[in-house]
Amino acid sequence: MTGFEPLPADLPAPADDGAAAHLPGRRLPAMALPGTDGKHVELDRLPGPRAVLYLYPMTGRPGVALPDGWGAIPGARGCTSQACDFRDHHGALLAAGAGAVYGLSSQSTADQCEAVERLHLPFVLLSDVGLLLATALDLPTFSAGGRRLFRRITLVVSQGRVEHVFYPVHPPDAHAGEVLSWFCSTATPSSGAGTSRIVDFPQPRSSPW
């Protein structure tokens, strides 16, 4: 199995284990992560009044084997399809009030740059190799192939705080449309404080992982 085929109708669905119930209203940490555009993005200053931050386990890469049993893990398979779905809905999300869309995983920036180029993604992917955001916000994770990975979850961030959470996410290849529907049906908050800022750093911040 390469993992790049259309997702099957019987894709294992993740259960709502309550692991994201604490997130609405939480402030994102003052943390800067490297992106595929060569810049670092400050998570507590994402473009507003709303930004979409979708977290995913890992995007498969042609010629590189996925962890054993990947397709049987609920919520694991479908990262490529999800990225393409956000790509196809990107313009509509911006028109509906999203200041930006970001994808985030624990993969290296090099792996994510390959995905951006191959899939023609119009948005930045962020790399959190040490899962520092998972620690800061107590986000749900799982292990596969000897690695700890983010569970699939999407945060709508407004003025540095989590306004809305999508969890669990299923199916991943239809999720961007779900997010767009929420944007279209929910009043946009006032843009007040929370000016966005993207900065360059001479060196990536160190990680304890």
DRENDO-1510 file (C-alpha; in Angstrom, 1 decimal, always signed):
<recs>
REC; n; res; u; v; w
REC; 1; MET; +0.0; +0.0; +0.0 .
REC; 2; THR; +1.5; +3.4; -1.0 .
REC; 3; GLY; -1.1; +5.5; +0.8 .
REC; 4; PHE; -1.7; +7.7; -2.3 .
REC; 5; GLU; -4.8; +6.0; -3.6 .
REC; 6; PRO; -8.3; +7.5; -3.1 .
REC; 7; LEU; -9.4; +6.9; +0.4 .
REC; 8; PRO; -11.6; +3.9; +0.9 .
REC; 9; ALA; -15.2; +4.2; +2.0 .
REC; 10; ASP; -14.4; +2.0; +5.1 .
REC; 11; LEU; -11.5; +4.1; +6.3 .
REC; 12; PRO; -11.3; +3.6; +10.1 .
REC; 13; ALA; -12.9; +6.5; +11.8 .
REC; 14; PRO; -11.3; +8.0; +15.0 .
REC; 15; ALA; -13.5; +8.2; +18.1 .
REC; 16; ASP; -14.2; +11.4; +20.0 .
REC; 17; ASP; -12.2; +10.6; +23.2 .
REC; 18; GLY; -12.7; +14.1; +24.7 .
REC; 19; ALA; -9.0; +14.9; +24.3 .
REC; 20; ALA; -9.8; +18.3; +22.7 .
REC; 21; ALA; -12.6; +19.4; +25.0 .
REC; 22; HIS; -10.2; +21.7; +27.0 .
REC; 23; LEU; -9.0; +23.7; +23.9 .
REC; 24; PRO; -11.7; +26.3; +23.2 .
REC; 25; GLY; -10.6; +29.6; +24.7 .
REC; 26; ARG; -7.0; +28.5; +25.2 .
REC; 27; ARG; -4.3; +31.0; +24.2 .
REC; 28; LEU; -1.7; +29.7; +21.8 .
REC; 29; PRO; +1.8; +29.8; +23.2 .
REC; 30; ALA; +4.4; +32.4; +22.2 .
REC; 31; MET; +6.1; +30.0; +20.0 .
REC; 32; ALA; +7.7; +30.4; +16.6 .
REC; 33; LEU; +7.8; +27.5; +14.2 .
REC; 34; PRO; +9.7; +27.2; +10.8 .
REC; 35; GLY; +7.6; +27.2; +7.7 .
REC; 36; THR; +8.0; +26.0; +4.1 .
REC; 37; ASP; +8.4; +29.6; +3.0 .
REC; 38; GLY; +11.7; +30.0; +4.8 .
REC; 39; LYS; +10.2; +32.1; +7.7 .
REC; 40; HIS; +9.2; +31.4; +11.2 .
REC; 41; VAL; +5.5; +32.0; +12.2 .
REC; 42; GLU; +4.5; +33.1; +15.7 .
REC; 43; LEU; +1.6; +31.0; +16.7 .
REC; 44; ASP; +0.2; +33.5; +19.1 .
REC; 45; ARG; +0.1; +36.2; +16.4 .
REC; 46; LEU; -1.5; +34.4; +13.4 .
REC; 47; PRO; -3.3; +36.6; +10.9 .
REC; 48; GLY; -6.8; +37.5; +11.9 .
REC; 49; PRO; -9.5; +38.0; +12.6 .
REC; 50; ARG; -9.4; +34.3; +12.1 .
REC; 51; ALA; -6.8; +31.8; +11.0 .
REC; 52; VAL; -7.0; +28.1; +10.3 .
REC; 53; LEU; -4.3; +25.8; +11.8 .
REC; 54; TYR; -4.8; +22.2; +10.9 .
REC; 55; LEU; -2.6; +19.5; +12.5 .
REC; 56; TYR; -2.0; +16.2; +10.9 .
REC; 57; PRO; +0.2; +13.1; +11.6 .
REC; 58; MET; +2.4; +13.0; +8.5 .
REC; 59; THR; +2.1; +13.3; +4.8 .
REC; 60; GLY; +3.3; +10.3; +2.8 .
REC; 61; ARG; +6.1; +10.7; +0.3 .
REC; 62; PRO; +6.5; +8.7; -2.9 .
REC; 63; GLY; +9.0; +5.9; -2.5 .
REC; 64; VAL; +9.1; +6.1; +1.3 .
REC; 65; ALA; +7.3; +3.4; +3.2 .
REC; 66; LEU; +4.6; +4.3; +5.7 .
REC; 67; PRO; +4.7; +2.8; +9.2 .
REC; 68; ASP; +3.4; -0.7; +9.5 .
REC; 69; GLY; -0.3; -0.9; +9.9 .
REC; 70; TRP; -0.8; +2.8; +9.0 .
REC; 71; GLY; -4.0; +2.2; +7.1 .
REC; 72; ALA; -5.6; +0.4; +10.1 .
REC; 73; ILE; -4.9; +3.2; +12.6 .
REC; 74; PRO; -8.1; +5.3; +13.0 .
REC; 75; GLY; -7.3; +8.9; +11.9 .
REC; 76; ALA; -3.9; +8.2; +10.5 .
REC; 77; ARG; -4.4; +7.8; +6.8 .
REC; 78; GLY; -5.5; +10.7; +4.6 .
REC; 79; CYS; -3.0; +13.5; +5.2 .
REC; 80; THR; -2.2; +14.0; +1.4 .
REC; 81; SER; -5.9; +14.0; +0.6 .
REC; 82; GLN; -6.6; +16.5; +3.4 .
REC; 83; ALA; -3.9; +18.8; +2.2 .
REC; 84; CYS; -5.3; +18.7; -1.4 .
REC; 85; ASP; -8.8; +19.4; +0.0 .
REC; 86; PHE; -7.5; +22.5; +1.8 .
REC; 87; ARG; -5.6; +23.5; -1.4 .
REC; 88; ASP; -8.9; +23.3; -3.4 .
REC; 89; HIS; -10.8; +25.3; -0.8 .
REC; 90; HIS; -8.0; +27.8; +0.0 .
REC; 91; GLY; -9.4; +30.7; -2.0 .
REC; 92; ALA; -12.9; +30.2; -0.6 .
REC; 93; LEU; -11.6; +30.1; +3.0 .
REC; 94; LEU; -9.8; +33.4; +2.5 .
REC; 95; ALA; -12.9; +34.9; +1.0 .
REC; 96; ALA; -15.0; +33.7; +3.9 .
REC; 97; GLY; -12.7; +35.4; +6.4 .
REC; 98; ALA; -9.7; +33.3; +7.1 .
REC; 99; GLY; -6.6; +35.4; +7.4 .
REC; 100; ALA; -4.5; +32.4; +6.5 .
REC; 101; VAL; -4.4; +28.6; +6.4 .
REC; 102; TYR; -1.5; +26.7; +8.0 .
REC; 103; GLY; -0.8; +23.0; +8.1 .
REC; 104; LEU; +1.3; +21.6; +11.0 .
REC; 105; SER; +3.0; +18.3; +11.7 .
REC; 106; SER; +6.1; +16.9; +13.3 .
REC; 107; GLN; +7.7; +16.3; +10.0 .
REC; 108; SER; +10.9; +18.1; +9.0 .
REC; 109; THR; +10.6; +21.3; +6.9 .
REC; 110; ALA; +12.5; +19.5; +4.1 .
REC; 111; ASP; +9.7; +16.8; +4.0 .
REC; 112; GLN; +7.0; +19.4; +4.1 .
REC; 113; CYS; +8.7; +21.5; +1.3 .
REC; 114; GLU; +8.6; +18.4; -0.9 .
REC; 115; ALA; +4.8; +18.0; -0.2 .
REC; 116; VAL; +4.2; +21.7; -0.9 .
REC; 117; GLU; +5.9; +21.5; -4.2 .
REC; 118; ARG; +4.5; +18.1; -5.3 .
REC; 119; LEU; +0.9; +18.9; -4.2 .
REC; 120; HIS; +1.0; +22.6; -5.3 .
REC; 121; LEU; -0.1; +23.8; -2.0 .
REC; 122; PRO; -0.8; +27.6; -1.8 .
REC; 123; PHE; -0.3; +27.8; +2.0 .
REC; 124; VAL; +2.6; +27.3; +4.4 .
REC; 125; LEU; +3.2; +24.1; +6.3 .
REC; 126; LEU; +4.8; +24.4; +9.7 .
REC; 127; SER; +7.2; +22.0; +11.3 .
REC; 128; ASP; +7.1; +21.1; +15.0 .
REC; 129; VAL; +9.6; +18.2; +15.2 .
REC; 130; GLY; +9.6; +18.2; +19.0 .
REC; 131; LEU; +5.8; +18.4; +19.3 .
REC; 132; LEU; +6.3; +21.4; +21.5 .
REC; 133; LEU; +2.7; +22.7; +20.7 .
REC; 134; ALA; +1.4; +19.3; +21.8 .
REC; 135; THR; +3.1; +19.8; +25.2 .
REC; 136; ALA; +2.0; +23.4; +25.5 .
REC; 137; LEU; -1.7; +22.8; +24.8 .
REC; 138; ASP; -1.9; +19.1; +25.8 .
REC; 139; LEU; -2.9; +18.1; +22.3 .
REC; 140; PRO; -3.8; +14.5; +21.5 .
REC; 141; THR; -1.0; +12.4; +19.9 .
REC; 142; PHE; -0.3; +8.8; +19.1 .
REC; 143; SER; +2.6; +6.6; +18.2 .
REC; 144; ALA; +3.4; +4.7; +15.0 .
REC; 145; GLY; +6.6; +3.4; +13.6 .
REC; 146; GLY; +8.5; +4.4; +16.7 .
REC; 147; ARG; +7.4; +8.0; +16.3 .
REC; 148; ARG; +5.1; +10.2; +18.3 .
REC; 149; LEU; +2.7; +12.1; +16.0 .
REC; 150; PHE; -0.1; +14.6; +16.2 .
REC; 151; ARG; -3.6; +13.4; +16.0 .
REC; 152; ARG; -5.6; +15.1; +13.2 .
REC; 153; ILE; -7.2; +18.2; +14.7 .
REC; 154; THR; -8.1; +21.7; +13.3 .
REC; 155; LEU; -8.0; +24.9; +15.3 .
REC; 156; VAL; -9.7; +28.1; +14.3 .
REC; 157; VAL; -7.6; +30.8; +16.0 .
REC; 158; SER; -8.9; +34.3; +16.7 .
REC; 159; GLN; -6.7; +37.0; +18.3 .
REC; 160; GLY; -4.3; +34.4; +19.7 .
REC; 161; ARG; -7.0; +32.1; +21.2 .
REC; 162; VAL; -8.7; +29.0; +20.1 .
REC; 163; GLU; -12.2; +29.9; +18.9 .
REC; 164; HIS; -13.3; +26.6; +17.6 .
REC; 165; VAL; -12.0; +23.0; +17.4 .
REC; 166; PHE; -12.7; +20.3; +14.9 .
REC; 167; TYR; -12.0; +16.9; +16.5 .
REC; 168; PRO; -12.1; +14.2; +15.6 .
REC; 169; VAL; -11.6; +14.9; +11.8 .
REC; 170; HIS; -13.2; +12.4; +9.5 .
REC; 171; PRO; -13.1; +11.9; +6.6 .
REC; 172; PRO; -10.0; +14.0; +6.0 .
REC; 173; ASP; -10.6; +14.5; +2.3 .
REC; 174; ALA; -13.8; +16.4; +3.0 .
REC; 175; HIS; -12.7; +18.4; +6.0 .
REC; 176; ALA; -11.8; +21.7; +4.4 .
REC; 177; GLY; -15.4; +21.9; +3.1 .
REC; 178; GLU; -16.6; +21.4; +6.7 .
REC; 179; VAL; -14.3; +24.2; +7.9 .
REC; 180; LEU; -15.6; +26.4; +5.1 .
REC; 181; SER; -19.2; +25.7; +6.1 .
REC; 182; TRP; -18.4; +26.7; +9.7 .
REC; 183; PHE; -16.8; +30.0; +8.5 .
REC; 184; CYS; -19.8; +30.8; +6.3 .
REC; 185; SER; -22.3; +30.2; +9.1 .
REC; 186; THR; -20.4; +31.9; +12.0 .
REC; 187; ALA; -20.1; +35.7; +12.4 .
REC; 188; THR; -16.6; +37.0; +12.1 .
REC; 189; PRO; -15.2; +38.4; +15.4 .
REC; 190; SER; -14.0; +41.9; +15.6 .
REC; 191; SER; -10.3; +42.2; +14.5 .
REC; 192; GLY; -9.3; +44.5; +17.5 .
REC; 193; ALA; -6.0; +43.5; +19.0 .
REC; 194; GLY; -3.8; +40.6; +17.8 .
REC; 195; THR; -1.9; +42.1; +14.9 .
REC; 196; SER; -0.2; +39.3; +12.9 .
REC; 197; ARG; +3.5; +39.2; +12.5 .
REC; 198; ILE; +5.8; +36.9; +10.6 .
REC; 199; VAL; +9.5; +37.2; +11.3 .
REC; 200; ASP; +12.7; +35.7; +10.1 .
REC; 201; PHE; +15.2; +34.2; +12.5 .
REC; 202; PRO; +18.9; +33.6; +11.7 .
REC; 203; GLN; +18.7; +30.1; +13.3 .
REC; 204; PRO; +15.7; +27.8; +14.2 .
REC; 205; ARG; +15.0; +27.7; +17.9 .
REC; 206; SER; +16.4; +24.8; +19.7 .
REC; 207; SER; +14.3; +21.8; +20.6 .
REC; 208; PRO; +14.7; +19.4; +23.6 .
REC; 209; TRP; +13.5; +16.5; +21.4 .
</recs>
